[in-house]
Amino acid sequence: MKQWVKVGGYSLILWWAVIGGLFMTYLYSVAGLAYLNNQFLQTGNIPSGVEVPIQMATIATGVLGPTAGWLMLVFIMVTLYDAQFPYYDTFIGRTTTDAVAVTGRQGRRPYRFFYFVVVTAAVLAGFVLVTLSQPFILWLGVAISSIIFRSIGSLQIIRINNRALPDGFKVSKLNVGLLWFSVITGIGAVAVWSVTVFPGEACRQAQLLCG
């Protein structure tokens, strides 16, 4: 098990730090900059939603040809799905299916049936929602909630580590420190933003809505 954990750590460094954090961030930044220079300087409108991956694939098509454009679009689609799958799996799929199971509404159908139905519905809804403009209030709620939930999750991990795990399974002091850092910075960032940024941004959005 320890060897597998080491392999997992090395793969995280390779895929997330080297390939994802450096190489892919550079490529995405170059593609985004090319799009912004072409459209943003002319219209002032920042691309959002489905426009971003489509334009990135368009840039790849112009540089490397149609095949590269389609491959880029498929790659972006798979990447976005991979990034969203934890939400589909945990926050939506398993939470909903667990609720069905513990409330006695599962009946004779297996757990995997409800999980498949819920996750499939969420994925299909994503195909529609990605083409729509996300309301500011919805984006705000999701962004703030994700930070708060991360802090709550870190507190729960700390509690489990201190009270439920035997000594041989407890995480190191470094990890505990990182968890407390996540809690403090998450809640602190939301508190500071709510006092300093949110009032002005809310007024600006209200002015935009009122014309």
C-alpha positions as a Markdown table, in Angstrom:
| # | Residue | x | y | z |
|---|---|---|---|---|
| 1 | Met | 0.0 | 0.0 | 0.0 |
| 2 | Lys | 2.8 | 2.4 | 0.8 |
| 3 | Gln | 4.4 | 1.8 | -2.6 |
| 4 | Trp | 1.1 | 2.5 | -4.3 |
| 5 | Val | 0.8 | 5.7 | -2.4 |
| 6 | Lys | 4.2 | 6.7 | -3.5 |
| 7 | Val | 3.4 | 5.9 | -7.1 |
| 8 | Gly | 0.2 | 8.0 | -6.8 |
| 9 | Gly | 2.2 | 10.9 | -5.4 |
| 10 | Tyr | 4.7 | 10.7 | -8.3 |
| 11 | Ser | 1.8 | 10.6 | -10.8 |
| 12 | Leu | 0.2 | 13.7 | -9.2 |
| 13 | Ile | 3.5 | 15.6 | -9.6 |
| 14 | Leu | 3.9 | 14.4 | -13.2 |
| 15 | Trp | 0.3 | 15.0 | -14.4 |
| 16 | Trp | -0.9 | 17.9 | -12.3 |
| 17 | Ala | 2.3 | 19.9 | -11.7 |
| 18 | Val | 4.4 | 19.3 | -14.8 |
| 19 | Ile | 1.9 | 18.4 | -17.6 |
| 20 | Gly | -1.3 | 20.0 | -16.2 |
| 21 | Gly | 0.1 | 22.9 | -14.1 |
| 22 | Leu | 2.9 | 24.0 | -16.5 |
| 23 | Phe | 2.5 | 22.7 | -20.0 |
| 24 | Met | -1.3 | 22.6 | -20.4 |
| 25 | Thr | -1.7 | 25.9 | -18.6 |
| 26 | Tyr | 0.7 | 27.5 | -21.0 |
| 27 | Leu | -1.2 | 26.1 | -24.0 |
| 28 | Tyr | -4.5 | 27.2 | -22.7 |
| 29 | Ser | -3.2 | 30.6 | -21.9 |
| 30 | Val | -1.7 | 31.1 | -25.4 |
| 31 | Ala | -5.0 | 30.0 | -27.0 |
| 32 | Gly | -7.0 | 32.3 | -24.7 |
| 33 | Leu | -4.7 | 35.2 | -25.4 |
| 34 | Ala | -5.1 | 34.7 | -29.1 |
| 35 | Tyr | -8.9 | 34.8 | -28.8 |
| 36 | Leu | -8.9 | 37.8 | -26.5 |
| 37 | Asn | -6.6 | 39.8 | -28.8 |
| 38 | Asn | -8.9 | 39.1 | -31.7 |
| 39 | Gln | -12.3 | 39.7 | -30.2 |
| 40 | Phe | -11.8 | 41.4 | -26.8 |
| 41 | Leu | -9.9 | 44.4 | -28.3 |
| 42 | Gln | -12.6 | 44.9 | -30.8 |
| 43 | Thr | -15.8 | 44.4 | -28.8 |
| 44 | Gly | -14.7 | 44.5 | -25.2 |
| 45 | Asn | -16.8 | 41.3 | -24.5 |
| 46 | Ile | -15.0 | 38.6 | -22.6 |
| 47 | Pro | -15.8 | 35.1 | -24.0 |
| 48 | Ser | -17.6 | 32.7 | -21.7 |
| 49 | Gly | -19.4 | 29.4 | -21.6 |
| 50 | Val | -19.3 | 27.3 | -24.7 |
| 51 | Glu | -17.6 | 30.0 | -26.7 |
| 52 | Val | -14.2 | 29.3 | -25.0 |
| 53 | Pro | -13.7 | 25.7 | -26.0 |
| 54 | Ile | -15.2 | 26.3 | -29.5 |
| 55 | Gln | -12.8 | 29.2 | -30.1 |
| 56 | Met | -9.8 | 27.2 | -28.8 |
| 57 | Ala | -10.7 | 24.4 | -31.3 |
| 58 | Thr | -11.1 | 27.0 | -34.0 |
| 59 | Ile | -7.6 | 28.3 | -33.3 |
| 60 | Ala | -6.2 | 24.8 | -33.4 |
| 61 | Thr | -7.9 | 24.3 | -36.8 |
| 62 | Gly | -6.4 | 27.5 | -38.2 |
| 63 | Val | -2.9 | 26.5 | -37.1 |
| 64 | Leu | -2.8 | 22.7 | -37.5 |
| 65 | Gly | -5.8 | 21.8 | -39.7 |
| 66 | Pro | -9.3 | 20.5 | -39.3 |
| 67 | Thr | -8.3 | 17.2 | -37.7 |
| 68 | Ala | -6.3 | 19.0 | -35.0 |
| 69 | Gly | -9.3 | 21.2 | -34.4 |
| 70 | Trp | -11.7 | 18.2 | -33.8 |
| 71 | Leu | -9.1 | 16.5 | -31.6 |
| 72 | Met | -8.7 | 19.7 | -29.6 |
| 73 | Leu | -12.5 | 20.0 | -29.1 |
| 74 | Val | -12.7 | 16.3 | -28.0 |
| 75 | Phe | -9.8 | 16.8 | -25.7 |
| 76 | Ile | -11.3 | 19.9 | -24.1 |
| 77 | Met | -14.7 | 18.0 | -23.7 |
| 78 | Val | -13.0 | 15.1 | -22.0 |
| 79 | Thr | -10.9 | 17.4 | -19.8 |
| 80 | Leu | -14.0 | 19.4 | -18.6 |
| 81 | Tyr | -15.9 | 16.2 | -18.0 |
| 82 | Asp | -13.0 | 14.8 | -15.9 |
| 83 | Ala | -12.9 | 18.0 | -13.9 |
| 84 | Gln | -16.7 | 17.9 | -13.3 |
| 85 | Phe | -16.9 | 14.2 | -12.5 |
| 86 | Pro | -16.3 | 14.6 | -8.8 |
| 87 | Tyr | -19.4 | 16.8 | -8.6 |
| 88 | Tyr | -21.4 | 14.3 | -10.7 |
| 89 | Asp | -20.2 | 11.4 | -8.7 |
| 90 | Thr | -20.1 | 12.7 | -5.1 |
| 91 | Phe | -22.1 | 15.9 | -4.7 |
| 92 | Ile | -24.9 | 14.8 | -7.0 |
| 93 | Gly | -24.9 | 11.0 | -7.7 |
| 94 | Arg | -23.9 | 9.5 | -4.4 |
| 95 | Thr | -25.5 | 12.1 | -2.1 |
| 96 | Thr | -28.9 | 11.7 | -3.9 |
| 97 | Thr | -28.6 | 7.9 | -4.1 |
| 98 | Asp | -27.7 | 7.7 | -0.4 |
| 99 | Ala | -30.7 | 9.8 | 0.5 |
| 100 | Val | -32.9 | 7.5 | -1.5 |
| 101 | Ala | -31.5 | 4.4 | 0.2 |
| 102 | Val | -31.6 | 5.7 | 3.8 |
| 103 | Thr | -35.2 | 7.0 | 3.5 |
| 104 | Gly | -36.5 | 3.6 | 2.4 |
| 105 | Arg | -37.5 | 4.7 | -1.0 |
| 106 | Gln | -35.1 | 2.4 | -2.9 |
| 107 | Gly | -37.6 | -0.5 | -3.0 |
| 108 | Arg | -36.3 | -3.6 | -4.9 |
| 109 | Arg | -34.2 | -1.6 | -7.3 |
| 110 | Pro | -30.4 | -1.8 | -6.6 |
| 111 | Tyr | -28.3 | 1.2 | -5.5 |
| 112 | Arg | -26.5 | 1.4 | -8.9 |
| 113 | Phe | -29.9 | 1.9 | -10.7 |
| 114 | Phe | -30.6 | 5.2 | -8.9 |
| 115 | Tyr | -27.0 | 6.3 | -9.2 |
| 116 | Phe | -27.0 | 5.7 | -12.9 |
| 117 | Val | -30.3 | 7.6 | -13.4 |
| 118 | Val | -29.2 | 10.6 | -11.3 |
| 119 | Val | -25.7 | 10.9 | -12.8 |
| 120 | Thr | -27.0 | 10.5 | -16.4 |
| 121 | Ala | -29.6 | 13.2 | -15.8 |
| 122 | Ala | -26.9 | 15.5 | -14.4 |
| 123 | Val | -24.6 | 14.9 | -17.4 |
| 124 | Leu | -27.4 | 15.5 | -19.9 |
| 125 | Ala | -28.4 | 18.7 | -18.1 |
| 126 | Gly | -24.7 | 19.8 | -18.4 |
| 127 | Phe | -24.9 | 19.6 | -22.2 |
| 128 | Val | -27.8 | 22.1 | -22.1 |
| 129 | Leu | -26.6 | 24.3 | -19.3 |
| 130 | Val | -23.1 | 24.8 | -20.9 |
| 131 | Thr | -24.7 | 26.7 | -23.8 |
| 132 | Leu | -26.5 | 29.1 | -21.5 |
| 133 | Ser | -25.3 | 32.3 | -19.8 |
| 134 | Gln | -25.0 | 31.6 | -16.1 |
| 135 | Pro | -26.8 | 34.2 | -14.0 |
| 136 | Phe | -24.5 | 36.2 | -11.7 |
| 137 | Ile | -26.3 | 35.2 | -8.5 |
| 138 | Leu | -26.1 | 31.5 | -9.4 |
| 139 | Trp | -22.4 | 31.7 | -10.2 |
| 140 | Leu | -21.8 | 33.6 | -7.0 |
| 141 | Gly | -23.7 | 31.0 | -4.9 |
| 142 | Val | -21.8 | 28.1 | -6.4 |
| 143 | Ala | -18.4 | 29.9 | -6.0 |
| 144 | Ile | -19.0 | 30.8 | -2.4 |
| 145 | Ser | -20.5 | 27.5 | -1.5 |
| 146 | Ser | -17.6 | 25.5 | -2.9 |
| 147 | Ile | -15.1 | 27.5 | -0.8 |
| 148 | Ile | -17.2 | 27.1 | 2.4 |
| 149 | Phe | -17.8 | 23.4 | 1.7 |
| 150 | Arg | -14.0 | 22.9 | 1.3 |
| 151 | Ser | -13.4 | 24.5 | 4.7 |
| 152 | Ile | -16.2 | 22.4 | 6.3 |
| 153 | Gly | -14.7 | 19.3 | 4.7 |
| 154 | Ser | -11.3 | 20.1 | 6.1 |
| 155 | Leu | -12.7 | 20.5 | 9.6 |
| 156 | Gln | -14.4 | 17.1 | 9.3 |
| 157 | Ile | -11.2 | 15.5 | 8.2 |
| 158 | Ile | -9.3 | 17.0 | 11.1 |
| 159 | Arg | -12.0 | 15.8 | 13.5 |
| 160 | Ile | -11.9 | 12.3 | 12.1 |
| 161 | Asn | -8.1 | 12.3 | 12.3 |
| 162 | Asn | -8.1 | 13.4 | 15.9 |
| 163 | Arg | -11.0 | 11.3 | 17.3 |
| 164 | Ala | -11.6 | 8.2 | 15.1 |
| 165 | Leu | -8.3 | 7.1 | 13.6 |
| 166 | Pro | -5.8 | 5.0 | 15.5 |
| 167 | Asp | -2.3 | 6.3 | 15.8 |
| 168 | Gly | -0.9 | 4.3 | 12.9 |
| 169 | Phe | -3.4 | 5.8 | 10.5 |
| 170 | Lys | -3.3 | 9.5 | 11.5 |
| 171 | Val | -1.9 | 11.9 | 9.0 |
| 172 | Ser | 1.2 | 13.9 | 9.7 |
| 173 | Lys | 1.4 | 17.3 | 11.4 |
| 174 | Leu | 2.2 | 18.9 | 8.0 |
| 175 | Asn | -1.1 | 17.6 | 6.6 |
| 176 | Val | -3.0 | 18.8 | 9.6 |
| 177 | Gly | -1.4 | 22.2 | 9.2 |
| 178 | Leu | -2.5 | 22.3 | 5.6 |
| 179 | Leu | -6.0 | 21.3 | 6.6 |
| 180 | Trp | -6.1 | 24.2 | 9.1 |
| 181 | Phe | -4.7 | 26.5 | 6.5 |
| 182 | Ser | -7.5 | 25.5 | 4.1 |
| 183 | Val | -10.1 | 26.2 | 6.8 |
| 184 | Ile | -8.7 | 29.6 | 7.8 |
| 185 | Thr | -8.0 | 30.9 | 4.3 |
| 186 | Gly | -11.3 | 29.6 | 2.9 |
| 187 | Ile | -13.5 | 31.2 | 5.6 |
| 188 | Gly | -11.3 | 34.3 | 5.8 |
| 189 | Ala | -11.4 | 34.8 | 2.1 |
| 190 | Val | -15.2 | 34.6 | 2.0 |
| 191 | Ala | -15.5 | 37.0 | 5.0 |
| 192 | Val | -13.1 | 39.6 | 3.5 |
| 193 | Trp | -14.7 | 39.4 | 0.0 |
| 194 | Ser | -18.2 | 39.7 | 1.5 |
| 195 | Val | -17.2 | 43.0 | 3.2 |
| 196 | Thr | -14.9 | 44.6 | 0.7 |
| 197 | Val | -15.9 | 43.4 | -2.8 |
| 198 | Phe | -19.5 | 42.1 | -2.7 |
| 199 | Pro | -21.3 | 45.3 | -2.0 |
| 200 | Gly | -19.8 | 47.2 | -4.9 |
| 201 | Glu | -20.2 | 44.2 | -7.3 |
| 202 | Ala | -23.8 | 43.8 | -6.3 |
| 203 | Cys | -24.5 | 47.5 | -7.0 |
| 204 | Arg | -22.8 | 47.1 | -10.4 |
| 205 | Gln | -24.8 | 44.1 | -11.4 |
| 206 | Ala | -28.0 | 45.8 | -10.3 |
| 207 | Gln | -27.1 | 48.7 | -12.5 |
| 208 | Leu | -26.5 | 46.4 | -15.5 |
| 209 | Leu | -29.8 | 44.7 | -15.0 |
| 210 | Cys | -31.7 | 47.9 | -14.7 |
| 211 | Gly | -30.1 | 49.2 | -17.9 |
